[in-house]
Amino acid sequence: MTTQPVSFQTERLSLRPFSFGDVDDIVTYAGNPEVSRFIPSIPRPYGRRQAEEYLSRLTLMEWDSRPTFAILQSDRVIGAIDLNVRAAHGTAELGFVFGHEHWGQGLATEAGRAMLGYGFGRLGLTLLTARSDIRNKASHAVLRKLGMEQEGVLRGRVVQHGERLDVAHFSLFKGEWMAALKARQS
Ligand SMILES: CC(C)(COP(=O)(O)OP(=O)(O)OC[C@H]1O[C@@H](n2cnc3c(N)ncnc32)[C@H](O)[C@@H]1OP(=O)(O)O)[C@@H](O)C(=O)NCCC(=O)NCCS
């Protein structure tokens, strides 16, 4: 099934595909070393050129294989959330990032819930996964709030900003997500 780029709203956020007009907002959040601390794919230093390259890479990818949403609040892009889809396996890896000044308000959990709905619902995926640096406690808290279970830790799997790191892996099956939704509604 081919899916087209979409936009949607959550209680406090708008999610839509990125556009080249978002460069300055991307630099604002991704250029903060606190934000890139646990994300190997965000180069340092990070400026307009890096943000433009990121947007160019997105335009080269099929939406189906890498749905990537800009997250907006009050018309400013404050973060991003994406799924790295492996359609043949019915799986996708979830990734998310928010500007530092927006942390601690439950926004990643809110956007993450919307992405579970998109991945399991609209895309019909069977399993969503996520991985993050074992020191990234905020990310792990978000993944647990989304209902994901930690499956294990891969030792020394990633070199990030010059350091070799252990990476925690999380996952959630569609059936588990649906059961949790049902339990919340009853
Ligand atoms: C991870 C990130 C997206 C979280 O965003 P957020 O909007 O602050 O997340 P939420 O507010 O929904 O939830 C954060 C949770 O982490 C918890 N938390 C934050 N720092 C923590 C710490 N040092 N130790 C333990 N828990 C922590 C918060 O208490 C909260 O849990 P609670 O609601 O149960 O109290 C944000 O910190 C970020 O953008 N980090 C940089 C990018 C990144 O690491 N992305 C993840 C890569 S997989």
The ligand as an SDF file (V2000), in Angstrom:
LIG
                    3D

 48 50  0  0  0  0  0  0  0  0999 V2000
   13.7760   12.4330   24.8720 C   0  0  0  0  0  0  0  0  0  0  0  0
   12.9210   13.6870   24.6550 C   0  0  0  0  0  0  0  0  0  0  0  0
   12.2790   13.6390   23.2830 C   0  0  0  0  0  0  0  0  0  0  0  0
   11.8240   13.7070   25.7330 C   0  0  0  0  0  0  0  0  0  0  0  0
   10.9350   14.7700   25.4460 O   0  0  0  0  0  0  0  0  0  0  0  0
    9.8890   15.3280   26.5170 P   0  0  0  0  0  0  0  0  0  0  0  0
    8.8510   16.0950   25.7760 O   0  0  0  0  0  0  0  0  0  0  0  0
   10.6230   16.0110   27.6170 O   0  0  0  0  0  0  0  0  0  0  0  0
    9.2670   13.9750   27.0780 O   0  0  0  0  0  0  0  0  0  0  0  0
    8.0150   13.8260   28.0500 P   0  0  0  0  0  0  0  0  0  0  0  0
    7.8150   15.1120   28.7940 O   0  0  0  0  0  0  0  0  0  0  0  0
    6.8710   13.2710   27.2680 O   0  0  0  0  0  0  0  0  0  0  0  0
    8.5010   12.6780   29.0610 O   0  0  0  0  0  0  0  0  0  0  0  0
    9.7940   12.7680   29.6430 C   0  0  0  0  0  0  0  0  0  0  0  0
    9.8840   11.7870   30.7830 C   0  0  0  0  0  0  0  0  0  0  0  0
   11.2650   11.5850   31.0740 O   0  0  0  0  0  0  0  0  0  0  0  0
   11.4550   11.7280   32.4640 C   0  0  0  0  0  0  0  0  0  0  0  0
   12.8350   12.1420   32.6580 N   0  0  0  0  0  0  0  0  0  0  0  0
   13.4350   13.2540   32.1950 C   0  0  0  0  0  0  0  0  0  0  0  0
   14.7340   13.2680   32.5600 N   0  0  0  0  0  0  0  0  0  0  0  0
   14.9480   12.1150   33.2380 C   0  0  0  0  0  0  0  0  0  0  0  0
   16.0770   11.5450   33.8780 C   0  0  0  0  0  0  0  0  0  0  0  0
   17.2720   12.1500   33.8610 N   0  0  0  0  0  0  0  0  0  0  0  0
   15.9320   10.3440   34.4990 N   0  0  0  0  0  0  0  0  0  0  0  0
   14.7400    9.7020   34.5100 C   0  0  0  0  0  0  0  0  0  0  0  0
   13.6180   10.2030   33.9100 N   0  0  0  0  0  0  0  0  0  0  0  0
   13.7380   11.3940   33.2950 C   0  0  0  0  0  0  0  0  0  0  0  0
   10.4430   12.7670   32.8590 C   0  0  0  0  0  0  0  0  0  0  0  0
   10.2110   12.7530   34.2450 O   0  0  0  0  0  0  0  0  0  0  0  0
    9.2300   12.2900   32.0460 C   0  0  0  0  0  0  0  0  0  0  0  0
    8.6190   11.1590   32.6300 O   0  0  0  0  0  0  0  0  0  0  0  0
    7.2780   11.3060   33.5660 P   0  0  0  0  0  0  0  0  0  0  0  0
    6.2260   11.9480   32.7130 O   0  0  0  0  0  0  0  0  0  0  0  0
    6.9690    9.8880   33.9200 O   0  0  0  0  0  0  0  0  0  0  0  0
    7.6780   12.1740   34.7260 O   0  0  0  0  0  0  0  0  0  0  0  0
   13.7480   14.9830   24.7820 C   0  0  0  0  0  0  0  0  0  0  0  0
   14.4370   14.9460   25.9850 O   0  0  0  0  0  0  0  0  0  0  0  0
   14.7400   15.1360   23.6290 C   0  0  0  0  0  0  0  0  0  0  0  0
   14.3960   15.6870   22.5870 O   0  0  0  0  0  0  0  0  0  0  0  0
   15.9640   14.6810   23.8550 N   0  0  0  0  0  0  0  0  0  0  0  0
   17.0080   14.7800   22.8020 C   0  0  0  0  0  0  0  0  0  0  0  0
   16.7060   13.8560   21.6590 C   0  0  0  0  0  0  0  0  0  0  0  0
   16.5730   12.4070   22.0910 C   0  0  0  0  0  0  0  0  0  0  0  0
   17.2650   11.9620   22.9910 O   0  0  0  0  0  0  0  0  0  0  0  0
   15.6870   11.6820   21.4170 N   0  0  0  0  0  0  0  0  0  0  0  0
   15.4480   10.2930   21.6610 C   0  0  0  0  0  0  0  0  0  0  0  0
   16.3210    9.4670   20.8000 C   0  0  0  0  0  0  0  0  0  0  0  0
   15.6930    7.8010   20.7680 S   0  0  0  0  0  0  0  0  0  0  0  0
  1  2  1  0
  2  3  1  0
  2  4  1  0
  2 36  1  0
  4  5  1  0
  5  6  1  0
  6  7  2  0
  6  8  1  0
  6  9  1  0
  9 10  1  0
 10 11  2  0
 10 12  1  0
 10 13  1  0
 13 14  1  0
 14 15  1  0
 15 16  1  0
 15 30  1  0
 16 17  1  0
 17 18  1  0
 17 28  1  0
 18 19  1  0
 18 27  1  0
 19 20  2  0
 20 21  1  0
 21 22  1  0
 21 27  2  0
 22 23  1  0
 22 24  2  0
 24 25  1  0
 25 26  2  0
 26 27  1  0
 28 29  1  0
 28 30  1  0
 30 31  1  0
 31 32  1  0
 32 33  2  0
 32 34  1  0
 32 35  1  0
 36 37  1  0
 36 38  1  0
 38 39  2  0
 38 40  1  0
 40 41  1  0
 41 42  1  0
 42 43  1  0
 43 44  2  0
 43 45  1  0
 45 46  1  0
 46 47  1  0
 47 48  1  0
M  END
$$$$
